[in-house]
Amino acid sequence: MKLGLALRVMGEASRPDTLVTCARAADEAGVDEIFVVDHIAIPPDDAEGSGGRYLDPLATLAFLAAATSSVGIGTSVLILPYRPKLPTAKALATIQELSGNRLSVGVGVGWMKPEFRALGVDRQRRGALTDEVLEFLRRCFDAEDDVVSENGQPFFFRPRPRRPPIFIGGAPPHAFERAVRYADGWMPMTTDPEKLAPQIAELHALAEREGAAKPEVVTLGALPIADPGRAAAQVDALAQLGVTRVITGVPYDADPAPFLAAVEQLAKTREALGADSG
């Protein structure tokens, strides 16, 4: 089981010094992963809490890869319909290469109408566009050699590091279908074992029917890490269902103190898990 933290890339928490302080603290403490979110065009009437300030997730991960040495880095989730497929594949390959294969990619279809409007992207096609990018990513990373063809033009896809694991955000049935067909797992926004139990069973059954490998499940949501014993019990319950990674987070701004406290609490949760298994 991997345990990770959400790193804020919005508002005052997204200042470079705060980002580096938080990422390095997670790195040095042995936190498994840090994940960032994706918003590209926040409208003025929906900017509370961020002031409309959001960093680009892929540029941020490249920055954090250089500031850390071992912590995993990822998106939760990257909105694929917002981005053209070849530049996106190139950016992901570059981050994976430069980070030493530390990247994980949670992806989603998106939901915010103003962002689609600002980009000039047809929101009604977001599912189809997502599938096109996912299919292209698999072709680029999983090709037999470094030559890929698109629009009738062969080209080198280099660097071509190991494909980062891809997790599909969203709800069934569409998220399950994408997870089984294109990806390595599902990324739901809950850490509630009771809610997840029937959904994970459904996902595993679909994978079995399709002859696919059992998908990973990466949960996003709150853990009671202020009480490490209680948090460990919840993580253990999730693991029994087949969850492989848990990403939690805390609110903070330019002062990284709450994040640094969460790093320590997550370490204690890990210790409690070890004690329980012993």
N, C-alpha and C positions, 0 to 999 in steps of 0.2 A: 504493500500500500504506500503510495506517495502522498505526502501532505504538502500543500502549497498555499501561497497567499496572493491575494489580488493587490496589485500595485496601482495606485491611482494616477491616471494620466490626464486629469482634468483639474481646473481651478488652480489655486495656489499650491496644491500638492504636486503639481506637475513642473515646478521649477527645477532646474538642473541639479542644484545642490541637494534638494530633498530627494529627488529620484535616486541619485547616486548613493546617498546615505542609506536609504531604505534597501536598495538592491544589494549593496555590499554587506549590510547587516544580515540579510537573508542568506547570502552566499557564505559568509563566515560562520554562521550558526548551523549550517547544514540543512537549511530548508530545501526541500526537493525542487520546488518550482515557484516562479512568480509569473503571473498572468496579467495582461493589460486588455482593456476594452477598446471598442472602435466606434467613434462618432466623427463625422466629417463636416457637418454643416448644421450646427445647432441654431434653431430660430430664436429670435429675441424673446418670444413669449414662453420659451421652454428652457431658459438658461439658469434657473435657480440652482444654486449649489456649485455651478461651474463657471458662471459668468460668460458662457459660450466658449471658454478656453479648453480645447482638447488637442492633445498631441497626436500626430499620426502614429498608429501602433507599430508599423513595421520600421519606421525610422527610429522610434523609441527603442525597440528591441535591438536594433543594430548598435545603438548607443550603449545600452545596458550590457550587451555582450562584451563590449570592450572594457567595461568597468568592473566585470566580474570574471570568475574563473571556472566555477563548477555548477552553479545553480541553473536549473532548467528555465527556459524562457518560453512564453507562449501567448497566444491570443484567445480571448474568451468573450466574444467571438469576432473574427474578421468577417465583415459583410461582403461577400463575394460579388453580388450584382453591382456594387459601387465601382469595381475595378476591372480594367481590361486584363484578359487572361495571361497574355505573354509577359507583360511587365510585372504582373503579380507573381508568376512562376519564377521569373528572374530574381525578384526581390527576396522571395522565400529561399531560393537556392543560395543566394549570397549570404543571408543571415545564417543559414544552416552551416555553410562552409566556414564562415568567419568565427562562428561561435563554437566550433568543434562538435557539431551535431547535438546541440542542446535545445533545438527548437521543437515545439509542438504547436499545432495549428488547429484551434477551434474555429469553426466557420459557421455562418448563418445566412439566412436569406434576407434579413432586415425587416423593419416594420415601420420606421418613421417616415410618414408621407413627405414632410418638408425636405428631408434629405434627398429622397428620390427626385423630388421636384427640382431642387437646386442642381442636381447632377444631370437632369434631363434624361433620366432612366425610367422606363415604363415599369411602375411598381407591379403591374399585373403579370409581368414576365419575370419577376424575381426568382421564382422557382426554376424556370427553364434556364435562366442565365447562370444560376448557381450550379446546376448540373453541367452546363457547358464548361465552366471553369474547373470543376472537380474532375471531369473526364480529361481535360487538357493537362491538369497537374499530374494525373496518373500516367498519362502518355509521356510526359517530359521526364519524370523521375524514374519510371519503371521500364523505360525503353531498353532494348537489348544493347544499344550503343548510344553514343552521344549525339546522333543525328536525329532530329525530329522534323516532321513536315507539317506545315500549316498554310492554308490558302494556296496549296500547290507549290510552296517554296520550302525546300529542305534547308535546315540551318543547324548549327552546332548549339546544343544546350549544354553549355559549360560555364561555370563549374556545375557538375552534377553529383553532389554529395548524396548520402543516404537520404531517402525521402523522409521528411519529418512526419510523425504520426498525425493523422487528420481526424478530428472529432467533429461530429455534426451536432450543432445546437438546435433547439426547437422541440416541438412536440410530435408525437406519433399522429398519423401513420407516416407522414412524408419524411420526417427526420429518421425514422427507423429504416425506411426503404433506402434513403441515401447512405446511411451508416453501413448497411449491409452491402450495398452495391459499389460505393466509391471510397469508403473511409475505413478507419480502424476502430471507430467507436462512436458513442453517443455522449453528449455533454448537456445534461439537464440542469435547470436552475432550481434545484432543491436538494437539501441534504436530509430529507425526512424519509427514514426507511419504510414507513408504512405506505407512503405515497409511491415510492419507487418500486416496491416489491412486485406488484402486478405488471408494471411497465417493463421492468427488466426481464421478467419471465416471458413477456410477449416478444421483446426484442430477441432474446435467445432462441425462442421457438421459430421466429422468422429466419434467423440465421441458419438454423438447422434445416428448415425446409428448403432454403436456397443453396444448401451445401457450402455455406461460408463459415469462416472461422468465427468463434464466439467473440463478439465485439467487446472492447473495453467500455467501461462506464466511468466518466469523469464528472463528478458532481460539483456544482457551484452553489454556494450558499453559506449561511451562518452556521458556525459551530460554537458551542459554549466553551471556548478555549480559556476563559477566565476560571473555569473549573476543569482542570485537566483530566480528572478521573471521569467526569461526566462526558467530556468531549471524547475521550478514548473509548468509552462504552458505545457512543454513537458511531464512531468510526468503525469499531469492530462489527456493529450491526450492519453497517453498509458493506463492509468487506464480505460478510456472510452472504450478501445478495449478489456479489460479483462486482462491486465497485472496486476500481483499481487506483483511483486518484481522487482526492478531496481537496478542493480549493475554497478557502474561506477568506474573509476580509474584515477590516474594521474601518470606520470613518476617521479621516484625519485631514489636515490641511498643510500649510507650510511647515508647521511643527511636526516632525516625524515621530514624536514620542509615542503616540498610540500604536503606530506600526511597529516600532522597536519593542514595545511591550508585547505585541502579538507574536513577534518572533520568539521571544522568550517563552511565552505561553504555549506556542506550538511545539517547542522543544520539550516542554514538560508533558505535553500530550503524547508525544512520541515515547518518552520514558514510561509513561503510564501504560501505553500499549505494550511495551516490552515487558513490563512487570506482569501484566495480565497474561501474556502468552507464556511467561515463564512459570 
